[in-house]
Amino acid sequence: MGKPTGFLEIERLERSYAPVEERIGHYSEFLQDLGESDTVKQASRCMDCGIPFCHTGCPVNNQIPDWNDLVYQNDWEEACINLHSTNNFPEFTGRICPAPCEESCTLNIDDSPVTIRTIECAIVDKGFSEGWIKPQIAPNKSGKKVAIIGAGPAGLAAAQQLARTGHDVHLYEKNKKPGGLMRYGIPDFKLDKHIIDRRADQMSAEGVTFHYGSHIGGDVKLADLQADHDAVLLTGGSEMPRDLPVEGRDLNGAHYAMEFLTQQNRRNGDEPIGPVDPILATGKHVLVIGGGDTGSDCIGTSIRQKAAKVTQLEIMPKPPEHPNKGLTWPDWPNRLRTSSSQQEGVTRDFSVMTTKINGEDGRVTSISCVRVDNKFQPIEGTQFELKADLVLLAMGFVHPVHEGMIAELGLEKDPRGNVSANEMDYATSVDGIYAAGDMRRGQSLVVWAIREGRQAAHAIDKYLMGKTLLPR
């Protein structure tokens, strides 16, 4: 620990946001860095606890106290090496991970955890600016060929690990660019897409071959791919959205959130939005159903499209603003969280169930709602209506799409509809085929996807070579 009294002398300081009136006029990132001096001070707050709960709070088990101390000692290059030893893409997690490590920080007992995510992002951004992050090309080739299907964070992490150990890795992606929902779901103002492209360029230099526009299970059969590779890893994500089975769901103006978000991201990336009609919030009363991150992304995008009004509904009760740390720490607590998009101007309401989507001439005009108790049962006499021109369903995802490659090989599924594979070897019911990320565990965080991609790479390398030096 570089400064034993740092946590006593220095207050927590987080990155700030550009002013609302400025940032809602564009789709660029608006987080403002602390600067090197303040980042060093924040790193000195780390107590190097005897039991570093942040290690277990972080799904990739980042060695947080170690690189905090290295930053405090101004050894940024070694901090960058340490950070990458457990996380292939800290520039992703440093921007879009909700930081469960900070919830587990010992200093969070009094609501002042170390700004771990901010320091992480500063390390990797400095690593790129200083040229420390370079392709790591395997000195020897294994002669083994691996196919990975899906270029989201799990697929990217697995591909990079396997390429660095000498395998011939082919990454198949149905879209025109890599990133999965990081590119097509998460708005640019949270994650600028050149950050994904920068990593893809590094991976190409390391020997990963990207095959874009390859829909495995659609225009390309999985069985054909299997026959041409020594192992196949499925990292196609969990893309089947949870629907709202109410009257009026088929009206024009009621859409899944991802239909809306993907279109805007494609516009920003100069890609065609496809054969479907444009979905725009401009001048409309927008209702977002669902209180999670996807709902928040819909809010920020709607505001930038100049919606007349944005309302967010959540069926869950309003969480407490301050959880009981004696009961929750070091676990992830249920507490009220307000995202940067929600700060930009939205009406939030809790314990609300949508019972009907109303319309005229085939278009949405309003929704009918009722308040519910803590068992989600309607409360008599609490019915009300809200004006709506655009209804966005952001209620999460239930499982991967079964049609196509999963059905083709008859892969076993778990009770939730995910591809069945355990967390030790990631092997599916078909020999030589593995599954990781959201396709295996269900909808989750980018940091969990990276963890599973890395662990699946460990398992595949061991399967192919009989042993492995890849970390788990």
Sequence and secondary structure as in RCSB ss.txt:
>XXXX:A:sequence
MGKPTGFLEIERLERSYAPVEERIGHYSEFLQDLGESDTVKQASRCMDCGIPFCHTGCPVNNQIPDWNDLVYQND
WEEACINLHSTNNFPEFTGRICPAPCEESCTLNIDDSPVTIRTIECAIVDKGFSEGWIKPQIAPNKSGKKVAIIG
AGPAGLAAAQQLARTGHDVHLYEKNKKPGGLMRYGIPDFKLDKHIIDRRADQMSAEGVTFHYGSHIGGDVKLADL
QADHDAVLLTGGSEMPRDLPVEGRDLNGAHYAMEFLTQQNRRNGDEPIGPVDPILATGKHVLVIGGGDTGSDCIG
TSIRQKAAKVTQLEIMPKPPEHPNKGLTWPDWPNRLRTSSSQQEGVTRDFSVMTTKINGEDGRVTSISCVRVDNK
FQPIEGTQFELKADLVLLAMGFVHPVHEGMIAELGLEKDPRGNVSANEMDYATSVDGIYAAGDMRRGQSLVVWAI
REGRQAAHAIDKYLMGKTLLPR
>XXXX:A:secstr
   TTHHHHS     EE  HHHHTT  S  EE   HHHHHHHHTT    SS HHHHHSTT   HHHHHHHHHTT 
HHHHHHHHHTT S HHHHHHH   HHHHHSGGGGGT    HHHHHHHHHHHHHHTT       SS  S EEEEE 
 SHHHHHHHHHHHHTT EEEEEESSSSS THHHHTS TTTS THHHHHHHHHHHHTT EEEET  BTTTB HHHH
HHTSSEEEE     EE    SBTTTSBTEEEHHHHHHHHHHHHTT    SS     TTSEEEEE  SHHHHHHHH
HHHHTT SEEEEEESS    SS  HHHHTTS        HHHHTT EEEESEEEEEEEEETTEEEEEEEEEB TT
S B TT  EEEE SEEEE   EEE   TTHHHHTT  B TTSSB   TTT B SSTTEEE THHHH S  HHHHH
HHHHHHHHHHHHHHHS   S  
